[in-house]
Amino acid sequence: MIGSILRQRYKIIKELELEKGGFGETYLAEDLDIPVTPKPVCVVKRLKPTEIDRDSIRLFEQEARILYQLGQNHDQIPKLYAHFQEGEDFYLIQEFIEGKDLTNEISPGKKLSECDVIQLLRDVLEILVYVHDNKVIHRDIKPDNIMRRKDGKLVLIDFGAIKQINTTIAMKSGSTTRTIRIGTPGYTPLEQAMGRPKFSSDIYALGMMAIQALIDLSPRLLPEDDDGEILWIDQVEISDKLEQVISKMVRYDWRERYINANEALEELDQLFGFVKLQNESSEDWFEEGNQLFDLEKYEEAITSYDKAIAIKPDYHEAWYNWGFSLENLQKYKEAIASYNKAIAIKPDDHEVWINRGNSLAKLQEYRKAIASYDKAIAIKPDYHEAWYNRGFFLQNLQKYEEAIASYDKAIAIKPDSHEAWNNRGNCLDELEKYEEAIASFDKAIAIKPDCHKAWNNRGNYLANLQKYEEALKCYEKAISIQPDYQPTINNRNKLLNQLGRLN
């Protein structure tokens, strides 16, 4: 097949995969009719029947029509460009989805957080709502059949209908839809395995995928009780609300599950405080995200920002706030990715650069963090916070002279920054410039008399000069301000022990 041209248009360039059972093949092809270079690519599914009859052709036409209608009206389902018979084979030409399937995220050695699983459930259910509303059952929900596109959105691929076409065409006798077994062991519920799939069969498969993501165990290996119910909750710690949702998704009896994707999504949204907006503008979703952020509901805020971005992909503020929400959840790598998106849209936003630097610093990427602060300063030279943070992490790298220079810049912009004066004193102390150091500590104390760290540092300096009584007074002052500050307690006790006064 490689190099062959179908319908004088689709040039086969690469085999992508071999369909299980040998009923079909999947290729990557160039569309020669499009007048650009390089040519756009598409997916070619080749179905190889052992026998062609009227029923096979009817089913091929019927299921191709369904795939076409689904893809035309939803951007998270691959579009069907063409279907035809050539020689003894049937072909489906579909949109190529550039990205990676979810086996890259749900795979051995990886566990997703509760927040990530809630988001995954929402994202897939939102696609399935559309599918089920169109009276279609996917029948093969699993990580392999969900792609994460380059823009981060999920795409549902490989509907069971295609496998049904393969199977029916390959069988010499006329099999009906009800007797064809489609699905993947571990994700397929009993009623579907018996050839009677329901909308809730898709819900079961998605629930099993969620369990797999949480506990890092293949669904085929999960034990069952005597009633056929999956035993899983003892292997993970999650909220009662999420347990409630997933447990209902994977009930043995299909009548005890959510009827369809819409019912499952509604309960998920209700339990996790997500309110659907009547006017689904990007600004409305963004404002809802801000309100949730102010309530410290960061996971829910991220969902709202995601909605805003889905409508308006270049929504700089939504990308920024999404990153800030992730930062508050201590998901620093993901936060940096969001900040990078915001920067790509608006490179001159100094606040994004500094928050990017803060997340890098949390990952102990101090040099990269400093580079981000430098970007912020280049945009806004009088940015006190950037100069202060730059000094702080130069200090962490033991570059004390450079750190002092940054603190001096911060102080020039904001002379009453007691933190900058205090940290400047620490750097001077490291450089053995003791008189200048104590002068900095005194500045910090003059600005903020209850700055316990400055009192502690002043005490250390006096102790090094063997001015023990003055040092003790500084430690006592620091402890009176912050009684549980352990470094000062340790310093005072060490000095008392040295003076023979510790009981």
C-alpha positions as CSV (number, residue, x, y, z in Angstrom):
1,M,0.0,0.0,0.0
2,I,2.8,2.4,0.7
3,G,3.1,4.8,-2.2
4,S,-0.2,3.9,-3.7
5,I,-2.8,6.6,-4.5
6,L,-6.5,6.1,-3.8
7,R,-9.0,7.8,-6.0
8,Q,-6.1,9.8,-7.6
9,R,-6.0,11.8,-4.4
10,Y,-4.9,10.1,-1.2
11,K,-1.2,9.0,-1.3
12,I,-0.4,6.4,1.3
13,I,2.9,7.4,3.0
14,K,3.0,5.3,6.2
15,E,1.2,2.5,8.1
16,L,0.0,3.6,11.5
17,E,-1.3,0.4,13.0
18,L,-2.6,-3.0,12.2
19,E,-6.2,-3.6,13.3
20,K,-6.5,-6.5,15.8
21,G,-7.9,-9.6,14.1
22,G,-6.6,-8.6,10.7
23,F,-9.9,-7.1,9.6
24,G,-8.4,-3.7,8.6
25,E,-5.4,-1.5,8.3
26,T,-4.7,2.1,9.2
27,Y,-2.5,4.4,7.2
28,L,-1.3,8.0,7.1
29,A,-1.9,9.6,3.7
30,E,-1.3,12.9,1.9
31,D,-4.2,14.7,0.3
32,L,-2.8,15.6,-3.1
33,D,-5.8,17.7,-4.0
34,I,-5.0,20.5,-1.6
35,P,-2.8,23.1,-3.3
36,V,-0.2,23.7,-0.5
37,T,3.2,22.3,0.3
38,P,3.7,20.2,2.4
39,K,0.4,18.4,1.7
40,P,-2.0,18.0,4.6
41,V,-2.3,14.5,6.0
42,C,-5.3,12.3,6.8
43,V,-6.0,8.8,8.1
44,V,-7.0,6.0,5.8
45,K,-8.8,3.0,7.3
46,R,-8.8,0.1,4.9
47,L,-11.5,-2.6,5.5
48,K,-10.8,-5.9,3.9
49,P,-13.9,-8.1,3.6
50,T,-13.9,-11.8,3.0
51,E,-17.2,-11.4,1.3
52,I,-19.2,-8.4,0.1
53,D,-23.0,-8.5,0.1
54,R,-25.9,-6.1,0.3
55,D,-26.0,-6.1,4.1
56,S,-22.3,-5.3,4.3
57,I,-22.6,-2.3,2.0
58,R,-25.7,-1.1,3.8
59,L,-24.0,-1.2,7.1
60,F,-20.9,0.5,5.7
61,E,-23.0,3.4,4.4
62,Q,-25.0,3.7,7.5
63,E,-22.1,3.8,10.0
64,A,-20.1,6.1,7.7
65,R,-23.0,8.5,7.7
66,I,-23.1,8.5,11.5
67,L,-19.4,9.1,11.7
68,Y,-19.7,12.0,9.2
69,Q,-22.5,13.7,11.1
70,L,-20.7,13.4,14.5
71,G,-17.5,14.8,13.2
72,Q,-19.0,17.6,11.3
73,N,-20.7,19.1,14.3
74,H,-18.1,18.6,17.1
75,D,-14.4,19.6,17.0
76,Q,-13.4,16.9,19.4
77,I,-14.5,14.0,17.1
78,P,-12.4,13.3,14.0
79,K,-14.1,14.5,10.8
80,L,-14.9,11.9,8.1
81,Y,-13.7,13.3,4.8
82,A,-14.7,10.4,2.5
83,H,-15.9,6.8,2.3
84,F,-15.7,4.6,-0.8
85,Q,-15.2,1.1,-2.2
86,E,-12.2,0.5,-4.4
87,G,-11.6,-2.9,-5.8
88,E,-12.5,-5.5,-3.1
89,D,-11.8,-3.1,-0.2
90,F,-13.8,-0.4,1.7
91,Y,-12.1,2.8,2.8
92,L,-12.7,5.5,5.3
93,I,-10.8,8.8,5.1
94,Q,-10.7,10.6,8.4
95,E,-9.1,13.7,10.0
96,F,-5.6,13.1,11.4
97,I,-5.4,14.2,15.0
98,E,-1.9,15.4,15.9
99,G,-1.2,14.6,19.5
100,K,-0.8,11.6,21.9
101,D,-3.4,9.2,23.2
102,L,-4.0,9.0,27.0
103,T,-1.8,5.9,27.4
104,N,0.9,8.5,27.8
105,E,-0.9,9.9,30.9
106,I,-2.6,6.7,32.2
107,S,0.1,4.1,32.1
108,P,2.1,1.8,34.5
109,G,4.0,3.8,37.1
110,K,1.8,6.9,36.8
111,K,-1.1,7.9,39.0
112,L,-3.3,10.9,38.4
113,S,-4.5,13.2,41.2
114,E,-8.1,13.5,42.2
115,C,-8.2,16.9,40.6
116,D,-6.8,15.5,37.3
117,V,-9.3,12.7,37.3
118,I,-12.3,15.0,37.9
119,Q,-11.1,17.1,35.0
120,L,-10.6,14.0,32.8
121,L,-14.1,12.8,33.6
122,R,-15.6,16.2,32.8
123,D,-13.7,16.5,29.5
124,V,-14.7,13.1,28.2
125,L,-18.3,13.3,29.5
126,E,-18.8,16.6,27.7
127,I,-17.9,14.9,24.4
128,L,-20.1,11.9,25.3
129,V,-23.0,14.1,26.0
130,Y,-23.0,15.1,22.3
131,V,-22.5,11.5,21.2
132,H,-25.3,10.1,23.3
133,D,-27.6,13.0,22.3
134,N,-27.1,11.8,18.8
135,K,-28.2,8.3,19.8
136,V,-24.7,6.8,19.3
137,I,-22.9,4.5,21.8
138,H,-19.1,4.7,21.4
139,R,-18.5,1.1,22.7
140,D,-14.8,1.3,23.1
141,I,-13.9,4.0,25.6
142,K,-10.3,3.5,26.8
143,P,-7.0,5.5,27.0
144,D,-5.9,4.3,23.6
145,N,-9.0,5.9,22.0
146,I,-8.8,9.3,23.6
147,M,-6.2,11.7,22.1
148,R,-4.9,14.8,23.7
149,R,-4.5,17.3,20.9
150,K,-1.7,19.8,20.8
151,D,-4.0,22.5,22.2
152,G,-4.6,20.3,25.2
153,K,-8.2,19.4,24.3
154,L,-9.3,15.7,24.2
155,V,-10.5,14.0,21.0
156,L,-12.6,10.8,21.0
157,I,-11.5,8.5,18.3
158,D,-12.1,4.9,17.0
159,F,-15.8,4.5,17.5
160,G,-17.0,1.0,17.9
161,A,-19.0,1.5,14.7
162,I,-15.8,1.1,12.7
163,K,-14.9,-2.2,14.4
164,Q,-18.5,-3.2,13.8
165,I,-18.1,-2.6,10.1
166,N,-14.9,-4.6,10.1
167,T,-16.4,-7.5,11.9
168,T,-19.7,-7.6,10.0
169,I,-17.9,-7.4,6.6
170,A,-15.4,-10.1,7.6
171,M,-18.2,-12.5,8.6
172,K,-19.8,-14.5,5.8
173,S,-23.2,-14.8,7.6
174,G,-25.3,-11.7,8.1
175,S,-24.7,-10.8,11.8
176,T,-26.9,-8.2,13.4
177,T,-25.8,-5.3,15.6
178,R,-27.1,-7.0,18.7
179,T,-24.8,-10.0,18.4
180,I,-21.6,-8.2,17.5
181,R,-19.2,-8.0,20.5
182,I,-17.3,-4.7,20.4
183,G,-15.1,-3.4,23.2
184,T,-11.9,-4.1,25.2
185,P,-11.7,-6.5,28.1
186,G,-11.6,-4.7,31.4
187,Y,-13.5,-1.7,30.1
188,T,-16.5,-3.7,28.7
189,P,-19.5,-4.3,31.0
190,L,-21.5,-7.5,30.9
191,E,-24.4,-6.2,28.8
192,Q,-22.1,-5.0,26.1
193,A,-20.1,-8.2,26.1
194,M,-23.4,-10.0,25.5
195,G,-24.1,-7.8,22.4
196,R,-26.6,-5.5,24.1
197,P,-24.7,-2.2,24.7
198,K,-26.4,0.8,26.4
199,F,-25.4,4.4,26.8
200,S,-24.4,3.4,30.4
201,S,-21.9,1.0,28.9
202,D,-19.8,4.0,27.8
203,I,-20.2,5.3,31.4
204,Y,-18.9,2.0,32.8
205,A,-15.8,2.1,30.5
206,L,-15.0,5.7,31.5
207,G,-15.4,4.9,35.2
208,M,-12.9,2.0,34.8
209,M,-10.5,4.3,33.1
210,A,-10.8,6.7,36.0
211,I,-10.1,3.9,38.5
212,Q,-7.0,2.9,36.4
213,A,-5.8,6.5,36.5
214,L,-6.2,6.7,40.3
215,I,-4.6,3.4,41.4
216,D,-2.3,2.5,38.5
217,L,-3.8,-0.9,37.9
218,S,-5.2,-2.4,34.7
219,P,-9.0,-2.8,34.8
220,R,-8.5,-6.5,33.9
221,L,-6.7,-7.0,37.2
222,L,-9.3,-5.5,39.5
223,P,-11.0,-8.0,41.8
224,E,-14.8,-8.3,42.1
225,D,-17.0,-9.2,45.0
226,D,-19.6,-12.0,44.9
227,D,-22.1,-9.7,43.2
228,G,-19.7,-8.7,40.4
229,E,-19.0,-5.2,41.9
230,I,-15.5,-3.9,41.3
231,L,-13.3,-3.7,44.5
232,W,-11.1,-0.6,44.2
233,I,-11.6,2.1,46.8
234,D,-9.3,0.5,49.4
235,Q,-6.4,1.2,47.1
236,V,-6.7,5.0,47.0
237,E,-7.5,8.0,49.1
238,I,-10.0,10.3,47.4
239,S,-13.0,12.4,48.5
240,D,-16.3,10.7,49.3
241,K,-17.9,12.8,46.4
242,L,-15.5,11.3,43.7
243,E,-15.9,7.8,45.2
244,Q,-19.7,8.3,44.9
245,V,-19.5,9.2,41.2
246,I,-17.1,6.5,40.1
247,S,-18.8,3.8,42.1
248,K,-22.1,4.6,40.4
249,M,-20.4,4.6,37.0
250,V,-19.0,1.1,37.3
251,R,-22.0,-0.7,38.9
252,Y,-22.4,-4.3,37.6
253,D,-26.1,-3.8,36.7
254,W,-26.4,-1.2,34.0
255,R,-29.7,0.0,35.4
256,E,-27.9,1.2,38.6
257,R,-25.4,3.3,36.7
258,Y,-26.0,6.8,35.2
259,I,-28.4,6.5,32.3
260,N,-26.1,8.4,30.0
261,A,-23.3,11.0,29.8
262,N,-25.6,14.0,30.5
263,E,-26.8,12.5,33.8
264,A,-23.2,11.7,34.9
265,L,-21.9,15.1,34.0
266,E,-24.8,16.9,35.8
267,E,-24.1,15.0,39.0
268,L,-20.3,15.5,38.8
269,D,-20.9,19.3,38.3
270,Q,-23.3,19.5,41.1
271,L,-21.1,17.6,43.6
272,F,-18.0,19.7,42.8
273,G,-19.7,23.1,42.7
274,F,-19.5,23.7,39.0
275,V,-22.4,25.8,37.7
276,K,-23.3,25.8,34.0
277,L,-23.7,29.3,32.5
278,Q,-26.6,30.2,30.3
279,N,-24.5,32.6,28.3
280,E,-21.5,30.7,27.4
281,S,-19.2,33.6,26.5
282,S,-15.5,33.4,27.2
283,E,-15.8,36.5,29.5
284,D,-18.6,34.8,31.5
285,W,-16.5,31.7,32.0
286,F,-13.5,33.8,32.9
287,E,-15.5,35.8,35.5
288,E,-16.8,32.6,37.0
289,G,-13.3,31.3,37.2
290,N,-12.2,34.4,39.1
291,Q,-15.1,34.0,41.6
292,L,-14.1,30.4,42.2
293,F,-10.5,31.4,42.6
294,D,-11.4,34.0,45.2
295,L,-13.2,31.2,47.1
296,E,-10.0,29.2,46.9
297,K,-11.8,26.6,44.8
298,Y,-8.8,26.3,42.4
299,E,-9.8,23.0,40.7
300,E,-13.2,24.4,39.8
301,A,-11.6,27.7,38.7
302,I,-9.3,25.8,36.3
303,T,-12.4,24.2,34.7
304,S,-14.0,27.6,34.1
305,Y,-10.8,29.1,32.7
306,D,-10.6,26.0,30.4
307,K,-14.1,26.8,29.2
308,A,-13.1,30.4,28.5
309,I,-10.0,29.2,26.5
310,A,-12.0,26.7,24.6
311,I,-14.1,29.5,23.2
312,K,-11.3,32.0,22.9
313,P,-7.9,30.1,22.6
314,D,-5.8,33.3,22.7
315,Y,-7.4,34.5,26.0
316,H,-4.2,35.7,27.7
317,E,-5.8,36.5,31.0
318,A,-7.4,33.1,31.3
319,W,-4.1,31.3,30.6
320,Y,-2.5,33.4,33.2
321,N,-5.1,32.8,35.9
322,W,-5.2,29.1,35.0
323,G,-1.4,29.0,35.7
324,F,-1.9,30.9,38.9
325,S,-4.6,28.4,40.0
326,L,-2.2,25.6,39.3
327,E,0.5,27.3,41.2
328,N,-1.8,27.5,44.2
329,L,-2.4,23.8,43.9
330,Q,1.4,23.3,43.9
331,K,1.3,21.9,40.4
332,Y,4.3,24.0,39.3
333,K,5.2,22.3,36.1
334,E,1.7,22.6,34.8
335,A,1.6,26.2,36.0
336,I,4.7,27.0,34.0
337,A,3.1,25.5,30.9
338,S,0.1,27.7,31.3
339,Y,2.3,30.8,31.9
340,N,4.2,29.9,28.7
341,K,0.9,29.9,26.8
342,A,0.1,33.4,28.2
343,I,3.6,34.7,27.3
344,A,3.3,33.3,23.8
345,I,0.1,35.4,23.4
346,K,1.3,38.5,25.2
347,P,5.1,38.5,25.8
348,D,5.2,41.9,27.5
349,D,3.2,41.0,30.6
350,H,5.6,41.4,33.5
351,E,3.3,39.7,36.0
352,V,3.3,36.5,34.0
353,W,7.1,36.5,33.9
354,I,7.4,36.9,37.6
355,N,4.9,34.2,38.4
356,R,6.6,31.9,36.0
357,G,9.8,32.6,37.9
358,N,8.1,31.9,41.2
359,S,7.0,28.4,39.9
360,L,10.5,27.7,38.6
361,A,11.9,28.6,42.0
362,K,9.5,26.2,43.7
363,L,11.1,23.5,41.5
364,Q,14.5,24.7,42.6
365,E,15.3,25.9,39.1
366,Y,16.8,29.1,40.5
367,R,18.8,30.2,37.5
368,K,15.8,29.8,35.2
369,A,13.7,31.6,37.8
370,I,16.2,34.5,37.8
371,A,16.0,34.6,34.0
372,S,12.3,35.0,34.3
373,Y,12.7,37.8,36.8
374,D,15.1,39.5,34.4
375,K,12.4,39.4,31.7
376,A,9.9,41.0,34.1
377,I,12.5,43.7,35.0
378,A,13.3,44.4,31.3
379,I,9.6,45.1,30.7
380,K,9.0,47.0,34.0
381,P,12.4,48.3,35.4
382,D,10.8,49.6,38.6
383,Y,9.2,46.3,39.5
384,H,10.1,45.9,43.2
385,E,8.9,42.4,43.6
386,A,11.0,41.1,40.6
387,W,14.2,42.8,42.0
388,Y,13.5,41.4,45.5
389,N,12.8,37.9,44.2
390,R,15.9,38.1,42.0
391,G,18.0,39.0,45.1
392,F,16.5,36.2,47.2
393,F,17.4,33.4,44.7
394,L,20.8,34.9,44.0
395,Q,21.3,34.7,47.7
396,N,20.2,31.0,47.6
397,L,22.9,30.5,45.0
398,Q,25.4,32.1,47.3
399,K,25.9,35.0,44.9
400,Y,25.9,37.5,47.7
401,E,27.3,40.5,45.9
402,E,24.8,40.2,43.0
403,A,22.0,39.6,45.6
404,I,22.9,42.8,47.5
405,A,22.8,44.7,44.2
406,S,19.3,43.4,43.5
407,Y,18.2,44.2,47.1
408,D,19.6,47.7,46.6
409,K,17.4,48.1,43.5
410,A,14.4,46.8,45.4
411,I,15.0,49.3,48.2
412,A,15.5,52.2,45.9
413,I,12.1,51.5,44.5
414,K,10.5,50.7,47.9
415,P,12.6,52.1,50.8
416,D,10.3,50.7,53.4
417,S,10.7,47.0,52.4
418,H,11.9,45.5,55.6
419,E,12.3,42.1,54.0
420,A,14.8,43.5,51.5
421,W,16.7,45.3,54.3
422,N,16.8,42.1,56.4
423,N,17.9,39.8,53.5
424,R,20.5,42.4,52.5
425,G,21.9,42.2,56.0
426,N,22.1,38.4,55.8
427,C,24.2,38.7,52.6
428,L,26.5,41.3,54.1
429,D,26.9,39.0,57.1
430,E,28.0,36.1,54.8
431,L,30.5,38.5,53.2
432,E,31.8,39.3,56.8
433,K,30.8,43.0,56.4
434,Y,29.4,43.0,59.9
435,E,28.9,46.7,60.5
436,E,27.0,47.1,57.3
437,A,25.0,44.0,58.1
438,I,23.8,45.3,61.5
439,A,22.9,48.6,59.9
440,S,20.7,46.8,57.5
441,F,19.0,44.8,60.3
442,D,18.5,48.0,62.2
443,K,16.8,49.5,59.1
444,A,14.5,46.5,58.9
445,I,13.6,46.9,62.6
446,A,13.1,50.7,62.3
447,I,10.6,50.0,59.4
448,K,8.9,47.1,61.1
449,P,9.6,46.8,64.9
450,D,7.9,43.4,65.0
451,C,10.1,41.9,62.3
452,H,11.2,38.9,64.4
453,K,13.7,37.6,61.7
454,A,15.6,40.9,61.8
455,W,15.8,40.7,65.6
456,N,17.0,37.1,65.3
457,N,19.7,38.1,62.8
458,R,20.8,41.1,64.8
459,G,21.2,38.7,67.8
460,N,23.4,36.4,65.7
461,Y,25.6,39.2,64.7
462,L,26.0,40.4,68.4
463,A,26.7,36.8,69.5
464,N,29.5,36.5,67.0
465,L,30.9,39.7,68.5
466,Q,30.7,38.1,71.9
467,K,28.2,40.8,73.0
468,Y,26.2,38.1,74.6
469,E,23.8,40.1,76.8
470,E,22.8,42.3,73.9
471,A,22.4,39.2,71.7
472,L,20.1,37.6,74.4
473,K,17.9,40.7,74.4
474,C,17.5,40.5,70.6
475,Y,16.6,36.8,70.8
476,E,14.0,37.5,73.6
477,K,12.6,40.3,71.5
478,A,12.2,38.0,68.5
479,I,10.6,35.3,70.6
480,S,8.1,37.8,72.2
481,I,7.0,38.6,68.6
482,Q,7.0,35.1,67.3
483,P,7.0,32.6,70.2
484,D,7.2,29.5,68.0
485,Y,9.9,30.6,65.7
486,Q,12.3,27.6,66.1
487,P,15.5,29.1,64.7
488,T,15.5,31.9,67.4
489,I,14.6,29.4,70.1
490,N,17.6,27.3,69.1
491,N,19.9,30.3,68.9
492,R,18.9,31.5,72.4
493,N,19.2,28.1,74.0
494,K,22.6,27.6,72.4
495,L,23.8,30.9,73.8
496,L,22.3,30.2,77.2
497,N,24.0,26.8,77.3
498,Q,27.3,28.4,76.3
499,L,26.9,30.8,79.2
500,G,26.0,27.9,81.6
501,R,22.5,29.4,82.2
502,L,20.4,26.7,80.5
503,N,18.4,24.7,83.1
